[in-house]
Amino acid sequence: MAKKPDTPKKPGKSPKSKAHRPDVLPIAPALAELLNPAINRGESGIGSSTGLQPPPDNSRDRRAGGEAA
């Protein structure tokens, strides 16, 4: 059998979590305009800086570019 240590084991410390953050209030519209002016103009979002357009919904619209089906 294993021998017991002479000094007892120290109790472990309680964990100090760092994941909790204070609640953040929404930023003021003036600050949002300074940080990203495209938000208020409606030009922000996916594909806004690349110039990409969403695909057409209808197959006739897709073939309107001259490609044969």
Distance bins in CASP14 RR format, pairs under 12 A and 6 or more apart:
PFRMAT RR
TARGET T0000
AUTHOR 0000-0000-0000
RMODE 2
METHOD distances of the structure
MODEL  1
25 31 0 0 0 0 0 1 0 0 0 0 0
26 32 0 0 0 0 1 0 0 0 0 0 0
27 33 0 0 0 0 1 0 0 0 0 0 0
27 34 0 0 0 0 1 0 0 0 0 0 0
27 35 1 0 0 1 0 0 0 0 0 0 0
27 36 0 0 0 0 0 1 0 0 0 0 0
27 39 0 0 0 0 0 1 0 0 0 0 0
28 34 0 0 0 0 1 0 0 0 0 0 0
28 35 0 0 0 0 0 1 0 0 0 0 0
29 35 0 0 0 0 0 1 0 0 0 0 0
29 36 0 0 0 0 0 1 0 0 0 0 0
29 37 0 0 0 0 0 1 0 0 0 0 0
29 39 0 0 0 0 1 0 0 0 0 0 0
29 40 1 0 0 1 0 0 0 0 0 0 0
30 37 0 0 0 0 0 1 0 0 0 0 0
30 40 0 0 0 0 0 1 0 0 0 0 0
31 37 0 0 0 0 0 1 0 0 0 0 0
31 39 0 0 0 0 0 1 0 0 0 0 0
31 40 0 0 0 0 0 1 0 0 0 0 0
32 38 0 0 0 0 0 1 0 0 0 0 0
32 39 1 0 1 0 0 0 0 0 0 0 0
32 40 1 0 0 1 0 0 0 0 0 0 0
32 41 0 0 0 0 0 1 0 0 0 0 0
32 44 0 0 0 0 0 1 0 0 0 0 0
33 39 1 0 0 1 0 0 0 0 0 0 0
33 40 1 0 1 0 0 0 0 0 0 0 0
33 41 0 0 0 0 1 0 0 0 0 0 0
33 44 0 0 0 0 0 1 0 0 0 0 0
34 40 0 0 0 0 0 1 0 0 0 0 0
35 44 0 0 0 0 0 1 0 0 0 0 0
36 42 0 0 0 0 0 1 0 0 0 0 0
36 43 0 0 0 0 1 0 0 0 0 0 0
36 44 1 0 0 1 0 0 0 0 0 0 0
36 45 0 0 0 0 0 1 0 0 0 0 0
36 48 0 0 0 0 0 1 0 0 0 0 0
36 49 0 0 0 0 0 1 0 0 0 0 0
37 43 0 0 0 0 1 0 0 0 0 0 0
37 44 0 0 0 0 1 0 0 0 0 0 0
38 44 1 0 1 0 0 0 0 0 0 0 0
38 45 0 0 0 0 1 0 0 0 0 0 0
38 47 0 0 0 0 0 1 0 0 0 0 0
38 48 1 0 0 1 0 0 0 0 0 0 0
38 49 0 0 0 0 1 0 0 0 0 0 0
39 45 0 0 0 0 1 0 0 0 0 0 0
39 48 0 0 0 0 0 1 0 0 0 0 0
41 48 0 0 0 0 1 0 0 0 0 0 0
42 48 0 0 0 0 1 0 0 0 0 0 0
43 49 0 0 0 0 1 0 0 0 0 0 0
43 51 0 0 0 0 0 1 0 0 0 0 0
45 51 0 0 0 0 0 1 0 0 0 0 0
45 52 0 0 0 0 0 1 0 0 0 0 0
45 54 0 0 0 0 0 1 0 0 0 0 0
46 52 0 0 0 0 1 0 0 0 0 0 0
46 53 0 0 0 0 0 1 0 0 0 0 0
46 54 0 0 0 0 1 0 0 0 0 0 0
47 53 0 0 0 0 1 0 0 0 0 0 0
47 54 0 0 0 0 1 0 0 0 0 0 0
48 54 0 0 0 0 0 1 0 0 0 0 0
53 61 0 0 0 0 0 1 0 0 0 0 0
54 61 0 0 0 0 0 1 0 0 0 0 0
55 61 0 0 0 0 1 0 0 0 0 0 0
55 62 1 0 0 1 0 0 0 0 0 0 0
56 62 1 0 1 0 0 0 0 0 0 0 0
56 63 0 0 0 0 1 0 0 0 0 0 0
56 64 0 0 0 0 1 0 0 0 0 0 0
56 65 0 0 0 0 1 0 0 0 0 0 0
58 64 0 0 0 0 1 0 0 0 0 0 0
59 67 0 0 0 0 0 1 0 0 0 0 0
59 69 1 0 0 1 0 0 0 0 0 0 0
60 66 0 0 0 0 0 1 0 0 0 0 0
60 67 0 0 0 0 0 1 0 0 0 0 0
60 69 0 0 0 0 1 0 0 0 0 0 0
61 67 0 0 0 0 0 1 0 0 0 0 0
62 68 0 0 0 0 0 1 0 0 0 0 0
62 69 0 0 0 0 1 0 0 0 0 0 0
63 69 1 0 1 0 0 0 0 0 0 0 0
END
